[in-house]
């Protein structure tokens, strides 16, 4: 009787594909694993960026300069914010508009062969570089009346490893400005990284 039951059970198991259970587990775990990977990959940038922004107080510094007297530092800060916003818009164009509206994902590894990416990638790089540099200069030299005095003090700051120099608005110092700006961009990129990619969107080779 026991042998008959074991034989019938073996026959029932043989009627299913051998990899069916593995496929079910893979399909069940796939979304969870993807979510976990995304959370770990981009969450660390968000946490590090948020902590860096809080530690350096970059938000208060930006607001203080913007609400302060007009001058070249304030103008440079406004331009940096504009470049930062431009970088965000380009990222949204790449991760939202093209996959969800146009229905495809650009072939980023071969961006030089794409007529579209040949323009977008340099623009994105330039906007990030100009925005980051503008933030660093404006935050580290807040309160300087002339560009010449700012350049002179920037050289002194670099020689003193980012020690703060005396000014009416107490600038952050070179290293603090670099750290705060880098944290701000890390936070931005980390948040943008949480935008999901459409599952069925193909990678377009020729764009």
C-alpha positions in Angstrom: 0.0 0.0 0.0 2.8 2.4 0.9 4.7 1.5 -2.3 1.6 2.2 -4.3 1.1 5.6 -2.7 4.8 6.5 -3.3 4.5 5.4 -6.9 1.4 7.5 -7.5 3.0 10.5 -5.8 6.1 10.1 -8.0 3.9 10.0 -11.1 2.0 13.1 -10.0 5.3 15.0 -9.5 6.6 13.8 -12.9 3.6 15.4 -14.6 4.9 18.9 -13.6 8.0 20.5 -15.2 11.0 20.1 -13.0 11.7 23.8 -12.9 8.1 24.9 -12.1 8.8 25.5 -8.4 12.0 27.4 -9.2 10.1 29.6 -11.6 7.4 30.3 -9.1 9.9 31.2 -6.5 11.8 33.4 -8.9 8.7 35.2 -10.1 7.6 35.7 -6.5 10.9 36.9 -5.2 11.8 39.0 -8.2 9.8 42.2 -7.3 10.9 42.0 -3.7 14.6 41.5 -4.6 14.4 44.4 -7.1 12.8 46.7 -4.5 15.4 45.7 -2.0 18.2 46.3 -4.4 16.8 49.7 -5.4 16.3 50.6 -1.7 19.9 49.7 -0.9 21.5 51.1 -4.0 19.8 54.5 -3.9 18.9 54.7 -0.3 22.5 55.0 0.8 22.9 58.1 -1.4 19.7 59.6 0.0 20.8 59.0 3.6 24.4 60.2 3.0 23.2 63.2 1.2 20.5 64.1 3.8 23.0 63.7 6.6 25.6 65.8 4.8 23.1 68.6 4.1 22.0 68.6 7.7 25.6 68.5 9.1 26.8 71.4 6.9 23.6 73.4 7.2 23.7 74.1 3.4 19.9 74.8 3.2 20.2 77.7 5.7 23.3 79.0 4.0 21.5 79.0 0.6 18.5 80.8 2.1 20.7 83.3 3.9 22.6 84.2 0.8 19.4 84.5 -1.3 17.7 86.7 1.2 20.8 88.8 1.8 22.0 91.8 -0.1 22.3 91.6 -3.9 25.7 91.1 -5.4 27.7 88.8 -7.5 27.6 86.0 -4.9 23.8 86.1 -4.8 23.7 86.1 -8.6 26.1 83.2 -8.8 23.9 81.3 -6.3 20.8 81.9 -8.3 22.6 80.7 -11.4 23.7 77.6 -9.6 20.2 76.8 -8.5 19.1 77.2 -12.1 21.8 74.8 -13.3 20.8 72.3 -10.6 17.2 72.5 -11.7 18.3 72.0 -15.3 20.1 68.8 -14.3 17.0 67.6 -12.6 14.9 68.3 -15.7 17.3 66.4 -17.9 17.2 63.4 -15.6 13.5 63.5 -15.6 13.5 63.6 -19.4 15.7 60.5 -19.5 13.9 58.5 -16.8 10.3 59.6 -17.2 9.6 61.1 -20.6 11.5 58.7 -22.9 10.5 55.4 -21.1 6.9 56.3 -20.2 5.9 58.7 -23.0 8.0 57.7 -25.9 8.1 54.0 -24.8 11.8 53.2 -25.0 15.0 53.4 -23.0 18.1 55.0 -24.6 21.2 52.9 -25.1 23.4 54.7 -22.6 26.5 52.6 -23.1 26.6 53.7 -26.7 25.4 57.3 -26.2 28.0 58.7 -28.6 26.2 56.8 -31.4 22.8 58.4 -30.6 21.9 61.7 -32.1 19.8 62.5 -29.1 22.2 61.5 -26.3 25.2 63.1 -28.1 23.5 66.4 -27.1 21.8 65.5 -23.8 24.8 63.8 -22.1 27.2 66.8 -22.6 24.4 69.2 -21.5 23.8 67.1 -18.4 27.5 67.0 -17.6 27.9 70.7 -18.1 24.9 71.6 -15.9 26.1 69.4 -13.1 29.6 70.8 -13.2 28.5 74.4 -13.4 25.9 74.0 -10.7 28.2 72.2 -8.4 31.1 74.7 -8.9 28.7 77.7 -8.5 27.4 76.3 -5.2 30.9 75.8 -3.9 32.1 79.3 -4.8 29.0 81.1 -3.6 28.8 79.2 -0.3 32.5 79.4 0.5 32.8 83.1 -0.4 29.5 84.6 0.9 30.0 88.1 2.1 32.8 89.0 -0.2 32.2 92.2 -2.1 34.4 91.7 -5.1 35.4 88.7 -7.2 39.1 89.5 -6.6 38.7 89.3 -2.8 36.8 86.1 -3.2 39.5 84.5 -5.3 42.2 85.7 -2.9 40.3 84.3 0.1 39.6 81.0 -1.8 43.3 80.5 -2.2 43.8 81.2 1.5 41.0 78.7 2.3 42.6 76.0 0.2 46.0 76.6 1.8 44.4 76.3 5.2 42.5 73.2 4.4 39.1 74.8 4.3 39.4 76.9 7.5 36.8 79.6 7.7 37.9 83.2 7.0 36.4 86.2 8.6 33.6 87.9 6.8 30.3 89.7 7.5 28.2 86.6 6.7 30.7 83.9 8.0 31.0 81.7 4.8 31.0 78.0 5.2 34.7 77.5 4.3 35.9 75.7 1.2 35.8 72.1 2.5 32.4 72.6 4.1 31.0 74.1 0.9 32.4 71.2 -1.1 31.0 68.6 1.3 27.6 70.3 1.5 27.3 70.7 -2.2 28.3 67.1 -2.9 25.8 66.0 -0.3 23.1 68.0 -2.0 23.8 66.4 -5.4 24.0 63.0 -3.7 20.5 63.5 -2.2 19.2 64.7 -5.6 20.5 61.8 -7.6 19.5 59.3 -4.9 15.9 60.5 -5.0 15.8 60.4 -8.8 17.1 56.9 -8.6 13.9 55.7 -7.0 11.9 56.4 -10.2 11.1 52.9 -11.5 11.9 51.9 -15.1 9.0 50.4 -17.1 9.3 46.6 -17.4 8.4 46.3 -21.0 10.2 49.3 -22.4 12.8 48.2 -24.9 16.3 49.6 -25.2 16.5 51.4 -28.5 19.8 50.8 -30.2 19.4 53.5 -32.9 18.0 56.8 -31.6 
